[in-house]
Amino acid sequence: MKVHILFFAPYGLAALLVTVLMLAGCAPLPDDEAAWVLENLAAGEGASRLKERTLNPTRRPVAYTIQGRENQGDLYIPGELPLAGIVLVPGVAARGKDDPRLVAFATTLARARFLVLVPDLPNLRALRLRAEDAKSVADAFSHLLSRPEFPTRGRAGIGAFSYAVGPAVLAALDPRIRERVDFVLGVGGYYDLEQVITFFTTGYFQKEGEWHYLEPNRYGKWVFVRSNAERLSDPRDRSAFRAMAERRLNDPHARIDDLSRRLTSEGRALLDLLDNRDQVRTPALIDALSVAIRADMEALNLANQDLSRLRARLILLHGTDDAIIPYTESVALAASGPPGRVELFLI
């Protein structure tokens, strides 16, 4: 495993990610054109040599069916001949594939001569994370390779952010595409969901066997609620947790006691986990959750996978001040990846 420490990102995240792909040998450009891409990112909407020498990428909606499953997404086609391809997985965000930051990054990659497919994943738009989303990511990758624009000998990979890194890695293990995925780019991702839950409920994470504290961004907690409320058996619990998540995502200090009073024992077990501030109690509180919720967690937990089976190169980037998923998760993910095919960038 190669570890790189980056102290700053002078032109923003998009520039940093393109730089990381270049350093890892996944960006298809020769050195002079790669420099133009970075210069163009620094220029923003202003003039640059890249804009002068290349046509603008085209963003086009696409629909495709894989093994009877209907899918949609946006395809970003470079103005020049594509040299590589990437499926860019939207994060857990309501705007999904239309999030302006994602659109900007996809456009940047297309300028770097990647053929980019951004699938529409309804679960992620609804702030839900499901193991079956890995199948949708694999479907998108299959479609990308089948496109007439895809270069015959081009490399192809998958990129994802935060919680979406899980389905992206699971997709890269899918036997249908495993031998064709050349790289996985994971930004701010997770490895062990028990550790992530411990962090977003208590603020504690483990580094080299010792507990450290960082004030967590509560967004992760309520995304977890949105992901799991539908797995509760009582409709009153489901309704109460949906309302809690809605309130707390809009106002972290909103009162929810009127909703918590109505919970069944199954719902109370979930709330007990969310209210917990003692990191040592987390495993027992997870064990008390419903079978359906624990089954979903098991399916999404990369710590349960043999990641040495990945054929793809694993390229990970994480900020050491990340308050949604601690950077130690990418460190653990890197340590579990395929030997000799992992690069970790910490900023």
N, C-alpha and C positions, 0 to 999 in steps of 0.2 A: 504494500500500500504506500502510495506517495502522498505526503501531506504538504500543502502549501499554505503559508500564512500571508494573507493579503491585508494590508493596513487601511486601505481606502478604495473607494470606487469613484474615480474622478468624474466620469460622465454618466453616472447613474447605473441602475441595475441591469438594464438592457445591454449597455456597453460591457459591463462586467461579465455577463453571461456569454456574450459573443467571444470575449477575451478568453474565458475559461474553455470554451469549445475549441478555440484556436490552440491554446496551450496543451489541450488533451489530444490534439491531432484530429478532431472530428469536423472542424469547419473546413469546407472544401477549397477555400481561396488560397492562391499563392500569396507570398508575404506582402507584395506591393499592394494588391487589391485589399488584403486584410487591413492594412493601414488606412486605406481609403474608407473602409467601413467604420473604423473607430473615429476617424476625422469627421465622417458624416454624422455620427451620433453626437459628437461634440457640437456640431453646427446646428442641430435641431432642425427647424424649418428653413434655416438659411442655406446659402449656396455651399456646395462642396464638390470636390473632384468626382466623387462617386455619383452624385446627381447629374453632373455634366456628362458622365460617360455611360450611364446605364438608364434604361427605361424604368418607370415606376412599376412596382409589383402590382398584380391584379388580385383582388379579393373576390372570390366567387362562391356562392352557396352551392353545396353538393348534397345529393341524397344517394344512398347506397344500401344494398341489402346483402347481408352475409349470413348464410345458413338460415334463411327465413327471417332474420332479425332486421328490421328497418332502422336505418340510422341517418342522421343529418350532421352537417358541419360546414365549416368554411375552409376553402382551399386558397392558399396564398401562392400565386405563381410568379416566380421571378421574371423581370423584364428580359433578363439574359437566360441562356440555357441553364436549367437546374443542374447542379453537380452532386447534390445529396438531398436527403429527405428527412423530415422529422414530424412526428405526431406530437402536438403541444396540448397537454391536458389542462383544461381550465381548473382553477382552484375552487374551493368550496366558497362560492360567492354568488349572490343573486343574479348578477349580470352575465355570469358564465362566459361563453365565448365572445361576448360583446363588451367585456370589461375593457376600458380604454388602455389600461396597462398591458393587458394581454395582446390586444390588437397592435399596439406599438411594438411589442417584442416580436410578434409574428411577422410584422412588416419588416423589421430590422433583419430578421433571419432570412426573409425572402430576398432582401437586398444583398445579403451575403450568399445568395444563390442556393439556398435551401428551398425545396418544395415543401410547404408547410400545410399540414392538415390539422385544424382545430375542431375536434368533435363536439357536438352539442350533447351534454350529459345532464339530463333533467334532474337526477338525484343531487348532483353537486349544486345545481341552480337552486334547488329547494333546501340547501344547507344540510343535505343528508349524505352520508358516506356508506356505500354498500360494496360488499365483495363482488357482486355481479358487475359493478362498473369496470372491473378488470377485463371482463369479456368484451365490453363496448370499446375499451381502449385497444384491445387486440383486433377487433373488427376494423377499427379505424386504420390500424397499421397495415392490415391485409389490403384494405382499399387503397392506401397510399402506394403500396408496391405495385398495384394493378393499374395505376393511372398511366395513360400514355405519355404524360409529361415526365414521369420518373425516369432518371437516367439508368441505362442498362447496367452499368457497373458501379452505380452510386452507393454510398453508404447510407444507412437509414437508422434512426433511433427514436426514442421517446423522451420527452421532457415534461416535468411536472413540478408543481409548487406545493409546499406545506403538506396537508393531509392527503392531497391527491398523489403524492409520491408512492403511497402504499399500493393503490390500484395500478399505477404505472409499472412498479416492480413486479407485481403479480402477473400483469399482462406479459411482461418480458419472459416469464417462466412458462407461459402458455405453450404447449407443444406445437400448436399450429404455426407459431411465429418465432419460437425461441431461437432457431438457427439463423434467422434473418435479422434479428435485432443486433445492430453493431454497438450501440451505446444507449445508456439511460442517464439522463441528466436530472438529478434530484436537487431541488432548492428548498432548504428548510424542512426536510422531511423527517419522518419518524422511523423507528425500528421496533420498539417494545411499547405496546399500547398501555400496559400497566404502568410503566414509568411516565408516560405522557399524562395519563389520568392523575397520577400522583402529583405531577407538576401543576396542572391547571386547577386542581382543587386546593393544594396546600402551598404551592410555590417552591417546593423542594425538589431538587434533582441530584442524582448521584454522579460524582466525578472521582474516578480512581478509588472507589469504595467509601467515599465520604460524602455526607449530605451538604449541599450548598443551597442558598436561598436566592431567588430572584422574583420580584413581584410579577405574577403572571398576568397576561392579557386575558380577561375573562371571556373573550370571544370563543376560545377553544372549548370552554366548558359548555356554553350554550349551543354550539354546533354539535357537541356530543349529545346533548338533550334532544335537539331536533333529529339527529340520526336515529335515536333509540326510542323516542316516545311511541312510535307506531308499533314497537315490539311489545308494549305492555298489553296485557289481556283485557283489562277493564277500560271501556271507552271513556269513563269519567277521568281516569288517570291520564289517558292519552290527551284528552281535551285540556286538562289542567296543565300538563307539561308544555303543550304547544303554546298556551297563553303565557306561562312563565318565561319561556324562551323569547317570545315576542316582546314582552315587557323589558327583560333584562338586556336583550340585544339593542334596544333603543335607549335604555337608561339602566346602567349597571346597578343603580341604587333603588330601583323601583321595588315597591312592596309586593310580596307574593304570598303573605301569610293567609290571605283569604282563599287562595288556591290550595295551599299545602294542607289546610285543615280537612280537605275533602278526600285526601288520598287513601287508597287501600294499603294493605301491608306491602304489596308488591311495589306500588308507587312510592311508599315511604322508604323502602330499601334504596331506591334510586336517589331520592332526596337526601338520605343520610350520607351517601357517597359524595354528593355535590356539596353538602355543608361541612364535610370533614376538613379539618385543618391539621391533623396528625398524620404525617407521612407513613408511620409504622402501621397504622390501622388500615391503610388502603387495600392491601390484598384481601383481607377478610371481608371488607365491605363490597369488593368486586365479587367475591364468592357468593355473597348474599343476593346478588341481582338475579333477575329471571333467567331461565334457561335460554330463552330466545335472544336476549341481549348478550349473554355470554357467548352464545354460538356465533353471533355476528362479529364480536370482538375477536374471537379465535380465528375466524376466517380472514380477517383483515390484518392480523398481527404478523408482521414480518419476522418477528422473533420465533415464530413457529415454522418458518420455511428454511429449507436447505438452500441458502443463497449461493453456495459454491457451484450450484447447477447452472447459474446464469452464464450464458455464452457472451452476453454483452459486456462491454466495459462499463463500469459504474463510476460516474462522475458526480460528485456531491459537493454542494456549496451550502454553507450555513454561517449566519452571523452569530458571534458569540454573545450578543445581547438580545437574541431572539426571545421574546416574552410569550410566544404562542407555543412553540415546541423548542425545548432547550437544545443547544448545539451538540450536546453529548449524545443525542439520538443519532445524528449523522456520523459521529465518531464510532458508535456501536454498529451502525449499519455498514460503515466502511470495513470494520474489522471482520464482519461476517460475510463480506462479498467474495467473489471469485479471486483466488490468489493471483497476484501479479496483474490484475485488471481493474484496480480501484485507484481513483485519485480523489483526494479530499481537499477542498479549499475552505479555509476558515477566515472570516473577515471580522 
